[in-house]
Amino acid sequence: MSTYEKTVLQPLLADSILALSNYRTLARLLPHVVEKRYHQGEHIFREGEPAEHLYLLLDGRVRLESAEQTRILMRDPEGNLVTMDARLAGAEPRKVTLNSGRFGEESGTDTPDYISDAVATTAVSALMIPRSKLRGLLLENPRLRAEFYRSLMNRFTGEPVQRRQPRAEAKATPPSDWRAVFGWLCAIVFPALTLVFAPRMGLDNTTTAFLAVMAATIMMWAFELMDEYVPALFAMLSILILRLVPAPVALAGFSSEGFFIAMSILGLGALIVASGLSYRFLLLLLNYLPNSQFWHHAGVFFTGILLTPVVPSSNARIALVGPFLTDMADILRVKPRSRGATELAVACFGGATIFSPVFLTSKSVNFIVLGLLSAQAQQTFSWLGWAMAGAVYGAVMLLAYASLATLMFRRDTPGSLSKDRVAAQLKLLGGLKNRELAAIAGILLFSISVVTTSVHRISASWLGLAILYGLLLFGFLRKNEFKERIDWTLLVYLGGLGAIMGTFGYLGLDHRLAEHLTPLGAYLRSDIRVFILLVFGLLLLLRLILPINAAIVICAAILMPLAEPHGIHPWVVGFIVLVFGEIWIIPYQCSYYRPFKEMSAGSADYDEKTFLQFNLILNAVKILAVLASLPLWAGEGLL
């Protein structure tokens, strides 16, 4: 048995309250348990100080001394917080001496402050557990709170005499948000201008109304006036209420393959997190990787890359790797918004998204581009042929990512990691549980099914839905997890994007756009480098208006047929569109960035400004990566 197990793990398991915890949640607590020593006569805490820690006494004696009147914050039968004043027996302050056990139980209750002094009467060694991390343990193990109350009341007994109103906190009046005011003004003015000027350009009433709805939606997204799914829902409802297109077209987003893949993978991701499999995987990763910040971040990055060819949705991959970010930040004790936290976020997000165009099976829209090729070309650009043709692009992006990360995130203070602690956590988790095995089986089955799609011809969305149904049918994914751990707002957002995309095509706006883009074909023969730059600029503009998949589908459908008459293989144009269609600068442009940002709240919080700067530079590198691929494509006879 290691020293860490003796000094930390065993005392936790020996505590009568903490031992009642689910071992998986107790393993998550271990990285935050710290041993601290106090000198004789030193105050460990004083009455009235914020109850920030629970203590487990390892060695020495501690005297707890309370006043005549002890106040404990509790909840009444209606769930309201009330303060009970417990009058203690005797006129003298109550003193309790401990030579073992726990103290500071206030941190495990609703009582905000310590209700006694704690003084070391000898040299003391104790384990400290932060209240902020204890809160997660209580959330997963609700009965522990009552046990902490019972322990506290056993030490300080009395009868309730009155309620004490909580202290009022002064609230500063927030300054006026002029950005929001300007945003709402734009959301009103631009639709109005559209309604006035669009008819003068020869557009019919239906198209004019749709463009006005889009103008309002884009302004709400651009200025982040509300959560992204709300403008998407606004657009869908407006399309339905104004009857701009038939209802099946407006609601097609909720029956699309992307929607069902996202829902299925989000469900599988919920099981991976709830079962503790993701946490176990990270612990194994940290246990076997070299103990350095570089390898910690590289492990998360390459985990995302390994998922890229087998999970055909960026949203779904983010749902799978997002929990790794928060768990890794907790294990390494990374400071929120530090360079280390931001680099970890970049590694997690980049690993899941950077190779999306390289693998055929990484996104459903890649199959749409494949479908625009001839039958013979589709045989050539199967999974392996596609990956080989995109290999140079992938290599350049990987090199650029590594170089940029080294320059922007010079080694910050490394996260704290004890191999003994990680080994103790793994020991505490024990063997694989049934739900973890079910999650592994779901991942393997889905991965194998996606890779062999060309053989069985079954859509990945239906396979994912069948796996999700199996998890629900056999009780591996529980009802509360299905309700609470799946990001349903993301699915509403995807459904709204489907309504926008469907309406755009139904009204023939894609054909109108095609008429203006046909002259681009001339640059395919004269100078493909100019063509690449023009497509980059075009998609940069379209992505301000259209979601990723809509912009890619429209441009691919328009530009790919122009390639072959000019001696260029259509796959090259399709690949270029896929690369540049992924570009985003403003957060609203990326449907999978919002859920990623929400997952990182708390200990994994990062500096968003630095994150977006990194993303902006990497977007510019995509042009160089495409240009660097030209010699390979020429050698393969594609140019």
N, C-alpha and C positions, 0 to 999 in steps of 0.2 A: 504494500500500500504506500503511495507517494505521500510526501509531506503535505501537499495541498489537500489530499483527501482527508488526512487526519485533522488538519487545522481548520478546514472550511466545510467540506462535504459532510463529514460525520456529525459535527455539531448541528448542522441544519437538519439532518435526518433524525437526530436525537431530540430535537425540539418537538414537544407534543402538538403544537399548532401547525408549524410548517410541514411536519411529516404528513399531515392530512392532504397536502397539495398533490395535484397531478404532477408526476415526476417530469413530464415534458415542460410544464411551466416553471417548475423549480430549476430545471436545467437552464432556462432562459435567464433566471435570476442570478445564477452563479457568477457571471462576469462582473457583476456590480457589487458583490460582497467583498468588503475590505476589512482587513484586520488592523486594529489601531490600539496603541498602548497609551496608558495614562499614568502619571506619577501619583504618589500618595498625596492626598489632600487636594488634588486637582478636580475642578468641576467638569463633569462630562457634559451636562446641560443644566440649565437653570429653569425654574418655574416661570412660565410665561413666554419662553422662547419658542419659535416655530418648531413643531415636532417633525423634524426632517429625517430622522433615522430610527430604526428599530435596532436594538443591541442584543447580542447573545454573549453572555459572559463566559469567557474561556478560562480565565485564571484571575485570582484576587477576590477582593470583597468591595461591594458598592453599597453605599447608604442612600436610600431614597427618603427625602424629607419633604412633607407636604404641609400646607397651611391648615388652619382650622376649617376653612371652607374650601372645598374642592369642586371645580366646575368641569363638567364633562359634556361635550356636544354629542347629542344623539338624535335619532329620527323618531318622530311620533308616528302613530298608526297611519296617518295620512301621507307620510313620507316627507314631512317638513322638518327642517333642521331646527332643533330647540336646544337650549342649554339648561342642564340640570345642575342645581347647586346642592351638593351632597354635604350635609353637616356631619363632621366626624366626631366620634366619641372622645370626650376629654377636651380640656381647654388648651393643652399644650400641642404643638405641632406633632403630627404623626411621623414616626421614624421606622423604616423597614430596612434591614440589612440582608443583602443577598451575597451568597458565595457561589451561586450557579443559576442557570436559567436565563430568562429574558427580562428586559426592561425597556421602557420607551414604547409601550404598546399603543400609546396615543397615535403613533404614525400609522397604525393599522386600523384606525377608527376614523370617525368624522371630526374628532376633536383636533383643532388646528394647532394648539400649543401644548407644551408639556405642563402637567399639573403638579409637578414636584421638582425638587432639586435632585440631581444625581451626583454624588461625590465619591471619588475613589478613596477608600479608607486604607488601602494598601496599593502597591503597584498592581495595575489592572491591565489585562489583555482582553479585548472584546471584538466581536465581529459587528460591523456596521452595515445595515441594509438601507439604502435610500428609500424614502417614502414614495418618490416618483416611480421607482421600479416595483415597489411593493404593491402599488396601485394595479399594475397589470396582473400580478399574482391574485389579487382579490377579485379582479374582474373575471378571471377564469375559474376561481374557486370561491364563490360567494359565501360559503359557510364559514370561511376563516374570519370574516369581519366580526361575526357574533362571538367567535372564540376569543378574539382579541378584547372585545368588550367585557366578556366574562372574566378574563384574566385581569383586566384593569379594575373592574369592580370588586373582585376578590381582595385586591390590595387596598382599595380606597372605598370602603363601604359607607352607606348613609342613606338618607331618604330625600327624595326630590321635594324642594320647597317652592321654587318659582322658575319662571322662564326668563332668560336674559335675551334681549333683542340683539342680533348681531350688529357689530360695529359698522356704521355706514362708511363707505369708502368714497373719498372725493373723486369725482369723475371729471376729467377735463373735457371741455367742449371741443370736439374735433374740428380742425380747420376745414373750410369749404374745399371740396375736391373739384377744382376747376377743370381737371382732365375729364372727370365724369360729366360735368355740365356741358363741356364742349362736345363730348361724345354723343350725349343725348340730342344736342342741337343738330349734329351731323346726321343722326339717325332719323331726324324729322325733315331736315332740309333736303338731303340727297334724294329720298324717295319723291318728295314734292317736285324737285327739278326733273326727275325721271318722268313723272307723269306729264310734265309740261312739254319737254323737248323730245321725248321718244316718238310721239305721233308725227312730229314734223320730219322725222327721219324715215317715215314710211312704215313704222311698226304698227301692227294691229293692237287692239285694246287688250287682248289676252296677254300678248307678249309684253306690252307696256306694264301691265299690272304685275306680272312675274318679276320683271326687272326692278320695279319699285320695291317689291317684297325683298328681293335680293339685296338691294341697296341698304335697306334698314337692317337686314340680318348681318351684312358684312360690317356695318358701322358698330353694331353691338359686339361683334367678335373682335374687331380691330382695337376698340377702346376697352375691351374686357369689362363691359358694363355689368355683366352677370356671368354665371357659370355657362360654359359653352353649350350645354345641352338645351338651355332655355331658348336662345335664338334659333337653334335647329328645330325645336318644337314649334316656335312661332312661325317659321317658314312653312312647315308642314301643315299646320292648322290654317294658315292664310291661304295656301294652295287649295285646301279642301273647302274652306268656307266660300272662297271666291269662285270655286268650281273651274279652276284654270285647266285642270286635266281630270280624267276619270279617277275615281277613288282608288281602283287597283294600281294605277300608275303612281299616285301620291304615296301609297302605303307599300309599294314594292320593296322599300328598304327593309321592312320587317319580315320579308320572306326571301331575302337574298342569301346567297351562300356565305357572304362575309358576315352577315348578322348571326347566322347559326354557328359558324366556326367560332366567332367571338364568344357567343354565349356558352358553347361547349367547352372551350378552353378556359374561360373564366370559371366555369364550374369545376373543371379539373384542377385549376390553380387553387381554388378555394379548398379543395380536399388536400392538396399538397401542403398548404400552409397549416390547415386545421389539424391534420394528422401529425404534424411535426416533421414530415419528410424533408422539407426545405431546410429546416434548422439542422437536422442530422447531416444532410449533404454538405452544408457549409462547415460544420464541425469537422467532418472527414476531410474536406478540402484544406482547412487550416491545419489539421493535424499532420497531413502528409506533404504540404507545400513548405518550402523554406520559409523561415520566420522573418520575413521582411515585408515592408510596405509595398514594394514593387510586385512581389509574388501574390500578395493578398489581392491587389487590384487586378493583376493579370488573371487570377483564378476566376473572378467575377466576369471579367471581359470575355474570356474564352468559353465560359459557360453559356453566355448569350450567343456566341458564334456557333457552338455545337447545337443549340436549339434552332438556329436559323433555317437549316435545310429540312427540318422535320415538323416545324410548326408554321403553317402557311398563313400567318397573320402577324403584323407588327404589334397590333393591339394585344393579341394573345400572348406573344412572347414577353411583352412588357408586364402583362399580368402574372407571368410565371417568374420572371427574374426580379420584379419589383420587391417582393418580400425578402429576397436575398440582400437587397440594399439595406433595409432596416435592421435585419438580423446581423449583418456584417458590421454595421455601425455600432450596434450594441455590444457585440462580442469584442470589437477592437477598442471600444470606448472612444470613438472618434468625436471630437467636439463639433456640435452643430455649426454650420456655416463656415467651418474652417477650410483651408486648402485641401486637407485630407478628405473631408466630407464631400467637397465638390469634385475632386478627382475620382472618388468612389462612385459618385452619381454619374459622371461622364463615362466611366468604365462600364457601368451597368447598362446605361442607355445605349452607348455606342456598340457594345457587344451584341445587343439584340437587334440593332437596326442597320449597322454599317454595311453588311453584306447582303442586304435585301435584293438588289438586282442580280447578284452573282449566282444565286441558286434558283432554279425554276420553281421549286416547291416552297419558296419562302413567302410568297404572297399570291393571293388568288388572282390579282390583276396580271401577274406574269403569265398565267394560263390564257388570259384574254389576248395578250400580245402573241403568244404561241398560236392561238387559234386564227390569227390574221395571216399566218404563213401558209404556204402551200403544203399539201400532204407530204411531199418529199422532204421539204425543209423541216417539217415537224419531226420527221424521223431523225434528221441530222441533229436537230437541237433538242434532243431528249435531255434527261437530267445531266448526264455526263458531258454531252456535247455543249450544252449551255454553260456549265461551270467552267469548262476549259476555255471557251471563247471569252468568258468574263474574268479569267484568272489574272490578267495583267491589271485590270481595273482594281480587283480585290487586293492585289499585292501593293499597289501604289497607295490605296486608302489605308491599308494596315500600317505601312511605313509612315505615312503622313500622321496617322493617329498617334503612333508611338513617339514620333519626333515632337509633335505639338504638345502632347501630354508632358513630355520631359521638360520642354521649355516653359510651359505655363504653370506646371505644378512641381517645381523643384522640391525635392524631398522635404516635406513638412515634418513636424514632430511625429514620429511613428506611433501608430496605435499600440496600445498596451495589449500584449498577448502572452499568456503563460501556457506553454504546452501541457504542463501538469493540469492546469485548470480545464483545458479542452479535453484531455483524457478523462478527467473526472466527470465532465458533462456527458461525454459519450457513455461512460460506465453507468451514469444515472439514467440515461435514456434506455439502456438495456437493448434487447434484440428488437428487430423490426416487428411492429404491430400489424394487425390485420388491415387497418386502414392505410397504413403506409404501403403494404404490399399491394393493396387495391390501386393506390395512386401510381405505383411503379408499373403495374399491369396496364393501367390506362394509358400511360405515357408510351410504353413499348408498343401496345396495340395500335395506337393512333399513329405513331411514327412509322411503323411497318406498313400500315395501310396507306399512308400518304406516299411513301416511296414507291409502292407497288401499284399506284393508281392506274398506270398504263396497262396493267395486267387485268385487274378486276373491273375497271371502268366504273367504279362507284365513287360518287362525289365525296370529297373530304368533309364537306359540311354534314352530310348524312351519317358518315362514319363517326364524326365527333358527337353528333346528337345521340346516336345509338349508345356510345360509351357513356355519355352523361346520363342517359336513361338507366343504363345498367347500374351506375353508381347510386342513383336515387332508389332504384328498385330494391337493391340489396341492403340499403341503409348505410352505405359507406359515407355518402354525403347527406348530412342531416338537414332537417327542415329549416332550423334556425340559421345554419350555415348557408343554405341555398338562398335564403332571404337576405341575410345581412352581409355576406362576404362577396357576393357577386355585385359588380358595379353596374347596377341597372340604369343609372343615368348615362353611362357610356353607351349602352345599347339604345337608349332613346336618341342620343346624339347620332349614332350610326344610322338609325331609322330616318332621322331628319335629313341627313346627308343623302340618303337614298331617294328621298322625295325630291330634293333639289336636282339631283342627277337625272332622275327619271323625267321630271318636268322639262329640263333643259333639252333632252333628246326629243321628247314628245312634241314640243313646240317648234322643232326644226332649227334651233339655234346652233346646233353643231354643224349643220349644212351651211348656214349663213357664214359661220366662222371659217369653214373649209374654203369658201369662195375667195376669202381674203388671204388665205395661207398658201394657195396653189403656187404663187410665184416663188416660194421658198425652194421648190424642187430644182430650179435652175442652178442653185449653188451646190447641189449634190455632185454635179459633173465638174463645174468650174473650180470649186475650192471647198472641200468638205469641212475644212477648219472653220471657214466663215459660216457654213451651215450649222455647225455645232454651236457656235457662239449665238447665232440667231435663235436657235431652238432653246438655248439656255435663257435668253432674254424673254422669249415668248412665254415659256412656262413660268418664269419668275413673275410675269404680269398675270397670267391666268390663275396662278396659285393664290393671288390676292382675292380672287373671286370664287374659285372652284375648289372643292376638296381634292385630296390627292388622287383618288381613283378616278374621279370624273375628269380631271385634267389629263391624266394619262390615257384614259380610254379615248377621249375625243381627239387628242393629238396623234395617238398611234393610228387610229382609224383614218385620219386625214393624211398623215405624212408617210406612212409605210407604203401605200400603193404608189407613191411618187418615186420610190427608190429604184425599183427594178428597171424601169425605162432609162434611167440614168446610170446604169451599170453598178449599182450598189445593192448589196443583199438587204432585203427588208428587215432581217433580224437586227442589223446594225442600227438602223433608225429606231426600231422598237426598243433596243437596249438603251440608246441615248435618251429616249423619252422616259423610260423607266427610271434612269439615274436622275435626270433633272426634275422629274415629277415629284421626287421625294424631298426636294429642297423646301425648307421653311425657315423663316426668319422671325416672324411674330408668332407667339405661342398658339393663337387660335387656328393657325394654318395646319397644325399637326394634331390629329385626333388622338394619338397615343401619348402625347406629351402631358396632357392634363392629368390622366390617371397616374402617370409616373410621378408627377409632382405631388399629388395627393398622398401617394404611398410613402414618399420621403419625409412627410411631416414628422416632427419630433427629433429623435436623436440623429436621424439621417438627413436632416435639413441641410441644404447646400446654398451656396451663393449663386442665385439665379443669374445675376448679371454676368458673372464669369462663365457660367455654363452656356449662356446664349452666345457669348463672344467666341467660345470654343466651337460651338455649332456653326456660327457664321463663317469662321475661317475654314472649317472642314467642308462647308458647302462650296466655297471658292476652289478648294483643292479638287473637287469632283470634275471640274473642267479639265484640269491637268491630267487626271486619271483617265478620262476618256481620250484625250489627245495622245497619251502614252500608249493606249491600246491600238492605235491605228496601224503600227507596223505588224502587230500580231494578226490583225484582221486582214491586212494586205497579204501577208504570207499564207493565210488560209484561203485566199481567193474570194474574200467577202467584199473587197473594195476594187 
